[in-house]
């Protein structure tokens, strides 16, 4: 097996990923063969040195039955932090298959935030079983984090910190860091938190400031105030604060102001990616937790409701056509051209809605600028309506040899693109005002508006222009 592995590109050329950054199929095949043979040495030779992110990608690329087998065969050499890099459903499947003792052993060396990320997907009975097998100190620490609300800073923070009193000098602090064992220090940290006797945060000193200072300089002379996060603050708000102030880390305090943890930029990157992914999926009517590893039945069930809502709105839009049944029978061109107006309005509305939903999520769109942005989008809709109205008038007039039909579709196009622009921004704003997620709910309403307005405008104007009844 090792001879076969040697045929892959060398680590310098990345034997795990190809030039496009994708996981190499031949690498995965070799790992599968090693797992089927139970060849631990070959598995370690192939996957033992992978970064936790790459190991997570390998796990997702393997067949479902091979995933827990990889963890067990690698034993103590498996980095359990790799399980934080995989989809929730994949992680749950693996944890269900692994013996409790294997999970406990793997979690002993994890930072608190990674351990919480693994535990929070389990049901309470499984959590309790794993927690009871951990040392008392770790158990209390993790249980406290799990008691915080979902998606809060308390779930996201690491609890291993470097702290010092304000009267310590830079030399004393550096000596303390040097003498501390690996278990007493976080895997990565950027600052020393300065706390009072009640463990309340009074400031911080970044490591670059600390190593540049005179050894005799006191921390209260070097420290600076920090942007502070409370344990119950939503992770999306924390991510927004990191973005706004260009932070690499932030202290977390409880309701009394006591320092209880810290959040670092690597966790915030994950939050930003997670929130963006949720918004993108929601705009398409896809459940936030859906992944490529989900079952066919599970995906079908999760998408059914959204498709049902869209079916209902489609009937509403089609009912407008029923109002003009007689006119459609008298003039076939109307039936041919009506979908064009509705479709173009829907596309324009989707563009506006996408921008509006994202701006609401990032707090760029608010009461302060809502009117200005609404007028801007209406102006864009009007200009695009005029441009596409002219194009469709020329095309439709030439197609049916009728200047009248060209004028009618041009007027309807202008009307619907303006309506689509207004609907695309006003509907998300309204939903957000009433506490609903605009990413989840806007699509169906906006599509209905443009279909109804487009069909009604086109057929109504045609009825008046051509004297149909």
C-alpha positions in Angstrom: 0.0 0.0 0.0 2.8 2.4 0.8 4.3 1.8 -2.6 1.1 2.8 -4.2 0.9 5.9 -2.1 4.4 6.9 -3.3 3.0 7.1 -6.8 0.9 10.1 -5.9 2.3 13.6 -6.2 4.6 14.6 -3.4 3.5 16.7 -0.4 5.3 19.7 -2.0 3.0 19.3 -5.0 0.0 18.5 -2.8 -0.8 14.9 -3.1 -4.2 15.5 -1.5 -5.6 18.2 -3.7 -5.3 18.9 -7.5 -4.4 22.2 -9.1 -8.0 23.4 -8.8 -8.0 22.8 -5.0 -10.3 19.7 -5.2 -9.7 16.5 -3.3 -7.9 14.0 -5.6 -10.0 11.0 -6.4 -7.0 8.7 -6.6 -6.0 9.7 -3.1 -9.5 8.9 -1.7 -9.4 5.5 -3.5 -6.1 4.7 -1.8 -7.5 5.6 1.6 -10.6 3.4 0.9 -8.4 0.5 0.0 -6.3 0.9 3.2 -9.5 1.1 5.3 -11.0 -2.0 3.7 -7.8 -3.9 4.5 -7.6 -2.5 8.0 -4.0 -1.3 7.2 -3.4 1.4 9.9 0.1 2.1 8.8 -1.0 2.9 5.3 -3.9 5.1 6.5 -1.5 7.1 8.7 1.0 7.3 5.9 -1.7 8.8 3.7 -3.7 10.9 6.1 -1.7 11.2 9.3 -0.1 14.5 8.4 -3.1 16.2 6.9 -4.3 19.6 8.2 -7.6 19.4 10.1 -9.4 21.1 7.3 -8.0 18.6 4.7 -8.8 15.7 7.0 -12.4 17.0 7.2 -12.5 17.2 3.4 -11.3 13.6 3.2 -13.9 12.4 5.6 -16.7 14.0 3.5 -15.2 12.5 0.3 -15.3 8.9 1.8 -18.3 6.6 1.7 -20.5 6.9 4.8 -19.5 3.5 6.3 -15.8 4.4 5.9 -15.9 7.6 7.9 -16.1 6.2 11.5 -13.7 3.4 10.4 -11.1 6.0 9.5 -11.5 7.6 13.0 -11.1 4.3 14.8 -8.2 3.0 12.7 -6.2 6.3 13.2 -6.8 6.1 16.9 -4.9 8.7 18.9 -3.4 10.1 15.7 -6.9 11.3 14.5 -7.3 15.0 15.1 -10.9 15.4 16.4 -10.9 19.1 15.5 -11.3 17.8 11.9 -14.9 16.9 12.9 -15.6 20.7 13.2 -14.8 21.1 9.5 -17.5 18.7 8.2 -21.2 19.2 7.7 -23.4 18.7 10.8 -25.1 15.7 9.4 -21.8 14.0 8.6 -20.5 14.7 12.1 -23.7 13.4 13.7 -23.5 10.1 11.7 -19.9 9.6 12.8 -20.5 10.3 16.4 -23.4 7.9 16.5 -21.2 5.1 15.2 -18.2 5.8 17.5 -17.9 4.3 21.0 -18.2 6.8 23.8 -14.7 6.2 25.0 -13.3 7.0 21.5 -15.1 10.3 21.5 -14.0 11.2 25.1 -10.4 10.4 24.3 -10.5 12.5 21.2 -12.0 15.5 22.9 -9.5 15.7 25.7 -7.1 17.8 23.8 -9.6 20.1 22.0 -10.2 23.7 22.7 -13.5 24.4 24.4 -15.0 26.0 21.3 -14.2 23.0 19.2 -15.5 20.6 21.9 -18.8 22.5 22.2 -19.2 22.5 18.4 -19.0 18.7 18.5 -21.2 18.2 21.5 -24.0 20.7 20.6 -25.3 18.5 17.7 -25.9 15.5 20.0 -29.0 15.0 22.0 -29.0 15.6 25.7 -28.6 11.9 26.6 -25.5 11.5 24.5 -24.1 14.8 25.7 -24.5 13.7 29.3 -22.9 10.3 28.6 -19.8 12.0 27.1 -19.6 14.8 29.7 -19.7 12.3 32.6 -16.7 10.5 31.2 -14.6 13.7 31.1 -12.5 15.1 33.9 -14.5 17.2 36.3 -12.9 20.5 35.3 -13.5 19.9 31.6 -17.0 18.7 32.3 -18.0 21.9 34.3 -16.4 24.1 31.7 -18.1 22.5 28.7 -21.5 22.3 30.5 -21.4 26.0 31.2 -20.8 26.7 27.5 -23.6 24.4 26.4 -26.0 26.2 28.8 -25.6 29.4 26.7 -28.1 30.0 23.9 -27.5 28.5 20.4 -25.5 30.7 18.1 -24.4 32.9 21.0 -20.9 34.1 21.9 -20.8 31.7 24.8 -21.0 28.7 22.4 -18.3 30.2 20.2 -15.7 31.3 22.8 -12.5 29.4 23.9 -12.1 29.4 27.7 -8.4 28.8 28.0 -7.0 32.3 28.4 -3.8 34.1 29.4 -4.6 36.6 32.2 -2.5 38.8 34.5 -3.1 41.4 37.2 -2.4 45.1 36.2 0.5 45.5 38.6 2.6 42.8 36.8 5.4 43.9 34.7 6.0 42.9 31.0 9.0 40.8 32.2 6.9 38.9 34.8 4.1 38.3 32.2 6.5 37.0 29.6 8.1 34.7 32.2 4.7 33.4 33.2 3.9 32.6 29.5 7.2 30.9 29.0 6.9 28.8 32.2 3.3 27.8 31.7 2.7 24.3 30.3 1.0 23.7 27.0 -2.3 22.7 28.8 -2.4 26.2 30.5 -2.2 28.1 27.2 -4.6 28.3 24.2 -3.5 26.8 21.0 -3.2 30.3 19.6 -3.6 33.7 21.2 -2.9 37.3 20.5 -3.1 39.1 23.8 -2.9 39.0 27.5 -6.1 40.0 29.3 -5.6 42.2 32.3 -8.0 41.5 35.1 -8.7 42.8 38.6 -9.0 40.5 41.7 -12.7 39.8 40.9 -11.5 38.6 37.5 -13.2 41.5 35.8 -11.6 42.7 32.6 -9.8 46.1 32.8 -7.9 46.0 29.6 -5.5 44.0 27.4 -2.0 44.0 26.1 -1.3 42.6 22.7 1.7 40.3 22.4 3.6 42.6 20.0 3.3 45.4 22.5 4.4 43.1 25.3 7.6 41.9 23.6 8.6 45.4 22.6 8.1 46.9 26.0 10.8 47.3 28.7 10.7 44.4 31.1 10.0 46.8 34.0 7.0 48.4 32.3 3.7 47.6 34.2 0.7 46.1 32.4 -1.6 49.0 33.5 0.8 51.3 31.6 0.7 49.1 28.4 -2.9 48.0 28.4 -5.7 49.5 26.2 -9.5 49.2 26.3 -11.2 46.5 24.2 -14.4 46.0 22.4 -16.1 43.5 24.7 -18.6 40.8 23.8 -21.2 39.4 26.2 -21.8 35.7 26.5 -25.4 35.9 25.2 -24.7 38.1 22.2 -25.7 36.6 18.9 -22.8 35.3 16.8 -23.9 37.3 13.8 -23.6 40.5 15.8 -20.2 39.4 17.0 -19.1 38.8 13.4 -20.3 42.2 12.4 -18.3 43.8 15.3 -15.2 42.0 14.1 -15.7 43.3 10.6 -16.5 46.8 11.7 -13.5 47.3 13.9 -11.0 44.9 12.1 -10.5 42.7 15.2 -8.5 39.5 15.4 -9.9 38.6 18.8 -12.3 39.9 21.5 -12.8 39.1 25.2 -16.2 37.6 26.3 -17.6 38.7 29.6 -20.7 37.5 31.6 -23.5 39.7 32.9 -21.4 40.8 35.9 -18.4 41.9 33.7 -16.2 38.9 34.6 -13.9 37.6 31.9 -15.1 34.1 30.8 -13.5 33.5 27.4 -12.3 34.9 24.1 -13.3 34.7 20.5 -10.7 34.6 17.8 -10.9 35.5 14.1 -10.7 31.8 12.9 -14.1 31.2 14.6 -15.6 34.4 13.1 -14.6 33.4 9.6 -16.6 30.2 10.1 -19.6 32.3 11.4 -19.4 34.6 8.4 -19.3 31.7 6.0 -22.2 29.9 7.8 -24.4 33.0 7.9 -23.8 33.8 4.2 -24.5 30.1 3.3 -27.8 30.3 5.2 -28.9 33.4 3.4 -28.0 32.0 0.0 -29.9 28.8 0.7 -32.9 30.7 2.1 -33.2 32.8 -1.0 -33.6 29.6 -3.0 -36.0 28.0 -0.5 -33.4 25.5 0.7 -33.1 24.5 4.4 -30.1 26.0 6.0 -28.8 22.7 7.3 -29.1 20.9 3.9 -25.9 19.3 2.7 -24.7 17.1 -0.1 -24.6 14.1 2.3 -28.3 14.3 3.2 -30.6 11.5 2.1 -32.9 11.8 -0.9 -36.0 11.5 1.4 -34.7 14.2 3.8 -34.0 16.7 1.0 -37.3 16.0 -0.7 -39.2 16.6 2.6 -37.3 19.8 3.4 -37.9 21.3 -0.1 -41.5 20.3 -0.4 -43.1 23.1 1.7 -41.3 25.8 -0.3 -42.4 24.3 -3.6 -45.9 24.0 -2.3 -45.9 27.8 -1.4 -44.6 28.6 -4.9 -47.4 26.4 -6.4 -50.0 28.4 -4.5 -48.6 31.7 -5.7 -48.4 30.4 -9.2 -52.2 29.7 -9.1 -52.7 33.2 -7.8 -50.7 34.7 -10.7 -52.5 32.4 -13.2 -55.9 33.5 -11.9 -55.2 36.9 -13.4 -55.0 35.3 -16.8 -58.5 33.8 -16.1 -59.9 37.4 -15.8 -58.9 38.0 -19.4 -59.9 34.7 -20.9 -62.1 36.3 -23.5 -59.4 38.7 -24.6 -56.8 35.9 -24.9 -59.2 34.0 -27.2 -59.6 37.0 -29.5 -55.9 37.8 -29.7 -53.5 34.9 -29.6 -50.5 37.3 -29.5 -51.4 38.3 -25.9 -51.1 34.7 -24.7 -47.7 34.4 -26.4 -46.2 37.7 -25.1 -47.7 37.8 -21.5 -45.1 35.4 -20.0 -42.3 37.7 -21.3 -43.5 40.7 -19.3 -44.0 38.6 -16.1 -40.6 36.9 -16.5 -38.6 40.0 -17.1 -40.2 41.7 -14.1 -39.5 38.7 -11.9 -35.8 38.7 -12.9 -35.5 42.5 -12.1 -37.2 42.0 -8.8 -34.9 39.1 -7.9 -31.9 41.3 -8.5 -33.2 44.1 -6.2 -34.4 41.5 -3.6 -30.9 39.9 -3.4 -29.2 43.2 -2.8 -31.8 44.3 -0.3 -31.7 41.0 1.7 -27.9 41.1 1.9 -27.9 44.8 2.9 -30.4 44.0 5.7 -28.3 41.2 6.9 -25.2 43.4 7.1 -27.2 46.3 8.6 -26.3 48.5 5.6 -30.0 49.0 4.9 -31.9 50.7 7.7 -34.5 53.3 8.5 -31.9 56.0 8.0 -31.4 55.2 4.2 -34.5 53.1 3.3 -36.3 55.9 1.4 -33.2 56.9 -0.5 -32.4 53.3 -1.5 -36.1 52.7 -2.4 -36.1 55.7 -4.7 -32.8 54.6 -6.3 -34.1 51.1 -7.0 -37.4 52.6 -8.5 -35.3 54.8 -10.8 -33.2 51.8 -11.9 -36.4 49.9 -12.6 -37.8 52.8 -14.6 -34.7 53.2 -16.7 -34.4 49.4 -17.3 -38.1 49.4 -18.1 -37.7 52.1 -20.7 -34.8 50.3 -22.3 -36.3 46.8 -22.4 -39.7 48.3 -23.2 -38.2 49.7 -26.4 -36.4 46.5 -27.3 -39.5 44.3 -26.7 -41.7 46.8 -28.6 -39.5 46.5 -31.7 -39.3 42.7 -31.4 -43.0 42.1 -30.7 -44.2 44.7 -33.2 -42.0 43.1 -35.9 -43.1 39.6 -34.9 -46.8 40.3 -35.1 -46.7 43.1 -37.7 -48.4 45.4 -35.2 -47.2 48.7 -33.9 -50.0 48.6 -31.3 -48.9 45.4 -29.8 -45.4 46.9 -29.5 -46.6 49.9 -27.7 -48.7 47.8 -25.3 -45.9 45.5 -24.3 -43.5 48.5 -23.9 -45.9 50.2 -21.4 -46.4 46.9 -19.5 -42.7 46.3 -19.4 -42.0 49.7 -17.8 -44.9 49.2 -15.3 -43.7 45.7 -14.3 -40.0 46.5 -13.9 -40.8 49.5 -11.7 -43.2 47.3 -9.7 -40.5 44.6 -9.5 -37.9 47.0 -8.2 -40.3 48.4 -5.6 -41.5 44.9 -4.5 -37.9 43.7 -4.4 -37.0 46.2 -1.7 -40.3 47.0 0.1 -41.2 43.4 0.7 -37.9 42.5 2.5 -38.1 45.7 4.4 -41.6 45.0 5.6 -40.8 41.4 6.6 -37.7 42.5 8.5 -39.8 45.2 10.3 -42.2 42.5 11.5 -39.4 40.2 12.7 -39.5 37.7 9.8 -36.4 36.6 8.0 -36.5 38.3 4.6 -34.2 35.8 3.0 -36.7 33.0 3.7 -39.9 34.7 2.9 -39.3 37.4 0.2 -38.9 35.2 -2.8 -42.5 33.8 -3.0 -44.1 37.3 -2.4 -41.9 39.1 -4.9 -42.5 36.6 -7.6 -46.3 36.8 -7.0 -46.2 40.6 -7.3 -44.4 40.7 -10.6 -46.5 37.9 -12.1 -49.7 39.5 -11.1 -48.7 43.1 -12.0 -47.1 41.9 -15.2 -50.0 40.0 -16.5 -52.6 42.5 -15.3 -50.7 45.5 -16.8 -50.1 43.8 -20.1 -53.6 42.4 -20.6 -55.3 45.4 -19.1 -53.5 47.9 -21.3 -54.1 45.6 -24.3 -57.8 45.5 -23.5 -58.1 49.2 -23.4 -55.9 49.9 -26.5 -57.5 47.3 -28.8 -61.0 47.7 -27.3 -61.3 44.0 -26.4 -64.0 42.9 -24.0 
